[in-house]
Each structure stands twice: as C-alpha cells, then as structure tokens.
Amino acid sequence: MELACVLRPWADYGSESALATDAAEIRAMIERWADAVHAGALEAVVADHPRGERMAADRGQEINALLAESEAAHGTYETTELKGVYDQEWARWYADYMVEHGIRERLGHEVTADRLAGFLASSFDEFKQADPKPRETWGAYTARRIAEEL
C-alpha cells in the first residue's frame, strides 16, 4: 500500500468507510514497521514496498558512489604502484576493492569478486559498443545494472 492514499482529497474516497479502511491499513503498516525496527528486522520494514522498486534508486546511487571511490583509488594505485602503466586487470582490482568496501551491504547479499569482476568488464565492453550511446556515465550505467542484475 502506498502512503499517497492519505493525501487524496476527501471526494476521491467516495465514502467514510473507504477512508476508515485506508487509515486502519496505514496504522497496521506503521505498527508492523515499528515492531520490525525494534526487532532489528529491516527486511520486514521494506516488505510493504513493491519489490524491485524499493530503494532501487538509492541502491544504484550508493553503488555508483562506490564505483567512483574504486576508480579514484585505482587511479592512485596505477600512478603509484604501476608507475602510470595501464592496468589490464582493472576490473578485478575494482571488484576486490568493492567487495572489501561494502558492495554486499549495498546489494543486500553476497557477491564474489570473481563474479563482480566479470560483470564490470562485460558492462564496460557493452557500454563502449552500445549504439546509441547511453546518456548516463559508465559508472551510473554499471551501478544501475549491478543493482538490477546482481
């Protein structure tokens, strides 16, 4: 149930009983959420949100931020450790970094560095070959795909 129903004009309800039903459902949902928060069960809090839509944008933004952090750290690694030489294994480096820095928490489940490295490399290749070119950056494109597909 969406909380938007609370904001509908009175005339949209058609009857006081519809309003009372919505109010009871909202109250029950808030009570479920409060119980879940006190029990430390975050998944129960988000269970009332449509699957796939809940926090997808937030998850994508968090993953995009982690990708940007990985890129910056990898740039330092290439400069200092590899003395400016292009790292052919960049996807593996990013994946290791992302696993060590919380991709699991952002996805809500485990992902191995091997699987993530393969995904990053294939996403980069697909991004370069896309026609028409995506309007978003590679990071945003890949973060969105990670949130949706991994």
Backbone torsions as a table, in degrees:
resi	resn	phi	psi	omega
1	MET	NA	137.2	177.9
2	GLU	-91.9	141.1	177.6
3	LEU	-68.7	-13.8	-180.0
4	ALA	-57.1	-24.4	-179.4
5	CYS	-60.2	-25.0	-179.7
6	VAL	-68.0	-26.7	-174.3
7	LEU	-90.3	-2.8	179.9
8	ARG	-64.7	144.8	175.4
9	PRO	-62.6	152.1	-178.8
10	TRP	-51.5	-41.1	-177.0
11	ALA	-62.5	-25.7	-178.8
12	ASP	-73.6	-17.2	-178.0
13	TYR	-78.9	-30.9	178.7
14	GLY	82.2	-28.9	179.6
15	SER	-161.1	160.1	176.9
16	GLU	-68.0	-28.9	-179.0
17	SER	-68.1	-34.7	176.9
18	ALA	-65.1	-40.7	177.7
19	LEU	-63.6	-43.6	179.6
20	ALA	-63.9	-39.2	178.7
21	THR	-64.1	-46.7	178.1
22	ASP	-60.3	-43.9	-179.4
23	ALA	-62.5	-40.6	179.4
24	ALA	-66.5	-40.1	179.0
25	GLU	-66.5	-39.9	178.8
26	ILE	-65.7	-43.8	178.4
27	ARG	-59.3	-44.7	179.9
28	ALA	-63.1	-40.5	179.6
29	MET	-64.5	-43.7	179.5
30	ILE	-64.1	-39.2	177.6
31	GLU	-65.0	-40.4	176.2
32	ARG	-60.9	-43.5	-179.5
33	TRP	-63.7	-44.6	-179.7
34	ALA	-61.1	-44.8	178.2
35	ASP	-61.0	-41.9	-178.9
36	ALA	-66.2	-41.4	179.3
37	VAL	-63.0	-44.8	179.1
38	HIS	-64.7	-30.0	179.6
39	ALA	-86.2	-6.8	-178.4
40	GLY	74.3	25.1	-177.1
41	ALA	-105.3	78.2	-177.7
42	LEU	-57.0	-38.2	-178.4
43	GLU	-58.5	-34.4	177.7
44	ALA	-68.4	-29.9	178.6
45	VAL	-67.3	-43.0	-176.8
46	VAL	-87.8	-1.5	-177.7
47	ALA	-62.2	-26.2	180.0
48	ASP	-80.2	-6.2	178.2
49	HIS	-89.8	146.1	178.1
50	PRO	-59.2	130.0	179.8
51	ARG	-61.1	141.0	-179.7
52	GLY	89.5	-31.9	179.0
53	GLU	-93.6	-30.3	-173.3
54	ARG	-64.2	121.1	174.5
55	MET	55.0	17.6	-180.0
56	ALA	-60.6	-42.1	179.6
57	ALA	-64.2	-43.5	178.3
58	ASP	-62.3	-43.6	-179.8
59	ARG	-61.8	-45.2	178.6
60	GLY	-61.5	-41.4	178.9
61	GLN	-66.3	-39.6	178.3
62	GLU	-65.7	-40.5	178.8
63	ILE	-68.4	-39.2	177.2
64	ASN	-61.6	-41.2	177.6
65	ALA	-64.0	-39.9	178.2
66	LEU	-67.2	-37.6	175.4
67	LEU	-62.4	-43.5	179.0
68	ALA	-63.6	-40.1	176.6
69	GLU	-63.3	-40.9	178.0
70	SER	-62.9	-43.2	179.8
71	GLU	-61.2	-44.5	179.8
72	ALA	-64.4	-45.1	179.6
73	ALA	-65.3	-38.0	179.4
74	HIS	-68.1	-36.3	176.3
75	GLY	-59.8	-41.6	176.6
76	THR	-64.4	-43.4	178.4
77	TYR	-59.8	-46.6	179.7
78	GLU	-62.1	-40.1	-178.2
79	THR	-70.9	-47.1	-173.9
80	THR	-86.1	-47.0	-175.3
81	GLU	-84.5	-41.6	-177.3
82	LEU	-95.7	1.7	177.5
83	LYS	54.6	40.5	175.5
84	GLY	86.5	0.0	179.4
85	VAL	-78.1	135.0	179.3
86	TYR	-61.2	132.2	-179.1
87	ASP	-89.0	105.4	178.9
88	GLN	-64.1	-23.7	-178.5
89	GLU	-100.8	30.5	-176.7
90	TRP	-56.8	-39.4	-177.1
91	ALA	-62.4	-39.9	178.2
92	ARG	-66.3	-40.9	178.8
93	TRP	-61.9	-48.9	178.0
94	TYR	-56.7	-46.7	-177.1
95	ALA	-61.3	-46.1	177.6
96	ASP	-59.0	-44.8	-179.8
97	TYR	-61.7	-46.0	-176.9
98	MET	-66.3	-37.0	177.1
99	VAL	-66.2	-42.6	-179.9
100	GLU	-69.4	-22.1	-174.9
101	HIS	-113.2	24.4	165.1
102	GLY	102.1	22.8	176.7
103	ILE	-61.4	-33.3	180.0
104	ARG	-58.2	-46.1	-179.2
105	GLU	-65.1	-34.7	-179.6
106	ARG	-73.4	-33.6	179.1
107	LEU	-85.3	-28.6	-176.8
108	GLY	87.7	9.4	177.2
109	HIS	-161.0	166.1	-179.4
110	GLU	-69.5	147.8	168.8
111	VAL	-144.4	134.0	-178.7
112	THR	-81.1	155.3	176.4
113	ALA	-62.3	-36.7	178.6
114	ASP	-60.6	-48.4	-178.9
115	ARG	-64.9	-42.9	-179.5
116	LEU	-65.6	-40.6	178.9
117	ALA	-61.0	-44.9	177.6
118	GLY	-62.1	-40.5	179.7
119	PHE	-65.4	-44.4	179.7
120	LEU	-61.2	-45.8	-179.4
121	ALA	-63.6	-44.5	-179.4
122	SER	-68.9	-35.3	177.7
123	SER	-65.0	-39.0	177.9
124	PHE	-63.5	-45.2	178.8
125	ASP	-62.9	-44.3	179.6
126	GLU	-64.7	-38.6	178.8
127	PHE	-62.5	-45.4	-179.5
128	LYS	-64.7	-34.0	-175.3
129	GLN	-90.9	-7.8	-175.9
130	ALA	-61.6	137.5	176.7
131	ASP	-140.8	110.0	7.9
132	PRO	-76.6	159.6	-179.5
133	LYS	-64.3	138.2	176.3
134	PRO	-59.4	146.9	179.2
135	ARG	-78.4	-18.8	-178.8
136	GLU	-92.5	164.6	176.6
137	THR	-69.5	164.7	176.6
138	TRP	-59.6	-40.7	-180.0
139	GLY	-60.4	-47.3	179.7
140	ALA	-65.7	-42.3	178.3
141	TYR	-59.5	-48.0	-177.0
142	THR	-71.5	-40.6	178.5
143	ALA	-60.8	-44.1	178.2
144	ARG	-60.5	-43.9	-179.4
145	ARG	-67.4	-39.6	177.4
146	ILE	-60.3	-46.5	-179.2
147	ALA	-62.2	-35.7	-176.9
148	GLU	-85.5	-34.1	-167.4
149	GLU	-109.3	-22.1	-178.8
150	LEU	-99.1	NA	NA
